[in-house]
Amino acid sequence: MGKKRRGASYRKRVDDINRIYEEHVKSGLSNREIWLRYIYPVYAISERTFYNVLKAPAPSSRKATDYPTLFDDGND
């Protein structure tokens, strides 16, 4: 318990936000300006969530199909 398992859509969102951030941080914009101009209009996340996403570990190489589904019977 305690560790939350994240799905493929979360990993994609983290990748997209980090890509947008990396693209604009080189131009000298502040983090708040990047969030306000480029992240918030697309993802509508708070500034705090934006910082948490930036700190999120890089998504693992596991695919969504590597996770158990409701249809798995556990007999592998």
Secondary structure by P-SEA (a helix, b strand, c coil): ccbbbbcaaaaaaaaaaaaaaaacccccccaaaaaaccccccccccaaaaaaaaaccccccccccccccccccccc
